[in-house]
Amino acid sequence: MLSQSLSQLEAISSQRPDRVLRLAGLLVGEPFELLIFRGFSSSTTHPTAFDPDQSALPEGALIQTASLLAGPLNPAAEQVLAGPSDPDVFLEPAAWL
């Protein structure tokens, strides 16, 4: 997944404050997870830059799946609305239900 695609997903998520997109994959052979909520991305598994203008997707990250969750996220009662599926599916705003 390219930084451009990540920017598109962040833009879509800013219009859907009731949704969280979880991207999962690998970074240098280790599990990698990125959450997108209200237009912002944050890695739950690796450090990210403090600068919000810098991509939260590190170079070399391979995103394999995406899942759409009800937001705001409640880890104790997570609601998966769609996925896991190919991340490109969520580049279409209609896929965010």
C-alpha positions in Angstrom: 0.0 0.0 0.0 1.4 3.4 -1.0 1.4 6.6 1.1 -1.0 8.0 -1.4 -3.6 5.3 -0.7 -3.1 5.8 3.0 -3.9 9.5 2.5 -7.1 8.6 0.6 -8.2 6.2 3.4 -7.5 9.0 6.0 -9.6 11.4 4.0 -12.5 9.0 3.8 -12.3 8.2 7.5 -12.5 11.9 8.4 -16.0 11.8 6.9 -16.9 8.7 9.0 -16.2 9.3 12.7 -18.2 6.2 13.5 -15.7 3.9 11.8 -12.2 2.7 12.4 -10.2 1.0 9.7 -7.6 -1.6 10.9 -4.8 -2.4 8.4 -2.7 -5.5 9.2 0.4 -6.8 7.6 4.1 -7.2 8.1 7.1 -4.9 8.6 10.5 -6.6 8.3 8.9 -9.9 9.0 7.0 -8.8 12.2 3.3 -8.2 12.5 2.3 -4.6 11.8 -1.0 -2.9 12.6 -2.2 0.5 11.7 -5.5 2.1 12.8 -7.2 4.9 10.9 -9.8 7.0 12.8 -11.2 10.4 12.1 -8.6 11.1 9.4 -5.5 10.1 11.4 -3.4 7.0 11.3 -1.5 5.4 14.2 0.4 2.2 14.5 -0.4 0.0 17.4 2.7 -2.2 17.0 5.5 0.2 15.9 6.6 3.8 16.8 5.4 6.5 14.4 6.7 10.0 13.8 5.4 12.8 15.9 5.0 15.0 12.8 1.3 14.5 11.5 2.4 15.5 8.0 4.7 12.4 7.9 3.2 9.1 6.8 2.4 6.6 9.6 3.1 3.8 7.2 6.8 3.0 7.4 8.8 2.2 4.3 8.8 -1.5 3.8 5.5 -2.2 5.4 3.4 -4.7 3.6 -0.3 -4.3 4.3 -2.2 -7.5 3.6 -5.7 -7.0 5.1 -8.1 -4.4 6.2 -11.1 -4.6 8.6 -13.8 -2.0 9.2 -14.7 -1.6 12.8 -17.4 0.4 14.6 -15.9 3.5 16.2 -14.9 4.7 18.5 -13.0 1.5 19.1 -13.8 -0.4 22.3 -11.2 -3.2 22.6 -13.5 -5.0 25.2 -16.4 -5.1 22.8 -15.0 -4.8 19.3 -17.5 -4.8 16.5 -16.2 -5.9 13.1 -18.4 -4.5 10.3 -16.5 -5.7 7.3 -13.4 -7.8 6.5 -10.8 -8.8 6.7 -10.4 -8.1 3.0 -8.1 -6.5 0.5 -7.3 -2.9 1.7 -8.1 -1.5 -1.7 -11.7 -2.3 -1.2 -11.9 0.6 1.4 -10.6 3.2 -1.1 -14.3 3.3 -2.2 -16.3 5.4 0.3 -19.3 3.2 -0.1 -17.4 0.3 1.4 -17.3 2.2 4.8 -21.1 1.3 5.1 
